[in-house]
Every structure is written in C-alpha cells, then in structure tokens.
Amino acid sequence: MAWRDRVYFTPFNVNYVSQAANTKLNAFLNWESPDEHWNGSLFVKNLTNKTTVGNSLVSWVGVGFPINGYLEDPRTYGLRLGYKF
C-alpha cells in the first residue's frame, strides 16, 4: 500500500493542476525453487484500478490554456519467471 498526499504540478499550487490525495494497492506473490535457480512472481499493480494523474500543466495562451498531462497506469497484472545461472 502506498499513500500520497495532494501533489501540485505547478509552483502556484492551484487545485485544477494537481492530483488529490490517494492510496494505491499492489500485491505480489513471490516463489523461489529450493535449489535457488528458478524464481517467479505473480503481481497486480493498482489493484483498485484507481485513476490518478501522473503530471499536468497548463499550455500556451495561443491555444486557449488547455490542461495537458498524462494518467498513471491502470490495473496491471502479470507473471514474471526467472532463472539464475
């Protein structure tokens, strides 16, 4: 679990260019073979599939001051396998 307070993306601390406080949950299940050669992991990131803003900014006046930015990754899950030589 990771908690983050409100994040402002400009030095002016305005709410429309910020991300409200939020909590994200990640889950991992790790495994390693007894001989320590094989290992694996099942994972889920952003378990609650919460939409959060990663960054934003107010653009140029010539295009009407739109707010641009990007969203952080949605729920992501997978399997990771490895082998140590």
N, C-alpha and C positions, 0 to 999 in steps of 0.2 A: 504494500500500500504506500502511495506517495501523495502527500497533501501539499498544495501550493497556494499561497495567498494571492490576492489580486496582483496582476502584472500589468504595468503600464508600458506601452511601446513607444512613447514619446516623452520628452522631458517636461511636457506641460501637464501630465497626469490627468488627462480627460478620460471619462469612462467609455466613450464611444470608440476609443482606440486602446482598448485594454481587454484583458481576459479576467473574468471573475474568479474568485477562489474556487478550487475544485479538488477532488480526490480521484486518483486513478488506482485501479487494482490490476495487478499482474499475478499470474500463477505459473509455477514451474514444477515439474516432476522430473528429477534427475536420476539416472541409473548408471552404475559402472560395474563391469564384469569383475569376478573375483581375481582374474589374472591382470586386471587393470589395463588391458589392451583396448577393449570396446567400451564405449560410453554412449549415452543417449539422453535426450531431453524432450519432453512434451511441454509445450508452453502456450499460454494465452496472454496476450498483452491487451490492455484496455478492456478488461473483462466486462465492464458495464456498458461498453460502446458509447462512452460519453464524447460528445463533440466539443472540442476545445480549439481555440485559436492559438496557433504557434507564433505568429507575428502579424502585425498590421501597421499600415502607415497611411497618411492622408496624402494623396497625389497632387499634382500640379493644378493651379487655378485654371489653366487653359482648357482643361477637360472637365471642369466642374467640381473639383475637390472630391473625387471618389475615394473610398477607403479600399486599399488593396492589401493583400496578405495571403496567408495560407492556413489551412487547418492541419492539426496533428493527425497522425494515423488513426484510423478507426480500429475496431477489434481485429486483432491479428492472431492467428494460431498456426501451430505447425509442429513438426517433428525434426529434431536435429540428431544425426548419428555421426560418430567419430571413431577413429582407430588410431592408437598410438603405436609407433614402431619401436 
